Amino acid sequence: MNIVLILLPISAFVAGIFLIMFINAVRGGQFEDLDDAPWRILDDD
């Protein structure tokens, strides 16, 4: 039971870091154009 008291705050901290990273990626515009990148690979220049 003591391991739960150790792992619960650690997992909440790691989840918070991932949440901050996701919010930062959304604000940075990383998810703006998801459809164009696959087609750019197929285009011949």
C-alpha positions as CSV (number, residue, x, y, z in Angstrom):
1,M,0.0,0.0,0.0
2,N,2.9,2.3,0.6
3,I,4.0,2.1,-3.0
4,V,0.8,3.7,-4.1
5,L,1.6,6.7,-1.9
6,I,4.9,7.0,-3.8
7,L,3.8,6.3,-7.3
8,L,0.6,8.4,-7.3
9,P,2.4,11.8,-7.0
10,I,5.1,10.7,-9.4
11,S,2.6,9.7,-12.0
12,A,0.6,13.0,-11.5
13,F,3.8,15.0,-11.9
14,V,4.7,13.2,-15.2
15,A,1.1,13.6,-16.5
16,G,1.3,17.3,-15.7
17,I,4.6,17.6,-17.7
18,F,3.0,15.9,-20.7
19,L,0.0,18.2,-20.4
20,I,2.2,21.3,-20.4
21,M,4.1,19.9,-23.4
22,F,0.8,19.3,-25.3
23,I,-0.5,22.7,-24.6
24,N,2.8,24.2,-25.7
25,A,2.6,22.3,-29.0
26,V,-0.9,23.4,-29.6
27,R,-0.1,27.0,-28.9
28,G,3.0,26.8,-31.2
29,G,0.9,25.7,-34.1
30,Q,2.2,22.2,-34.5
31,F,-1.3,20.8,-35.2
32,E,-2.4,23.6,-37.7
33,D,-1.9,21.7,-41.0
34,L,-2.1,17.9,-40.6
35,D,-3.4,17.2,-44.2
36,D,-0.7,19.0,-46.3
37,A,2.4,17.2,-45.0
38,P,1.6,13.7,-46.4
39,W,0.8,15.2,-49.8
40,R,4.0,17.2,-49.9
41,I,6.0,14.0,-49.8
42,L,4.3,12.7,-52.9
43,D,4.7,15.9,-55.0
44,D,7.6,16.0,-57.5
45,D,9.4,19.3,-57.5
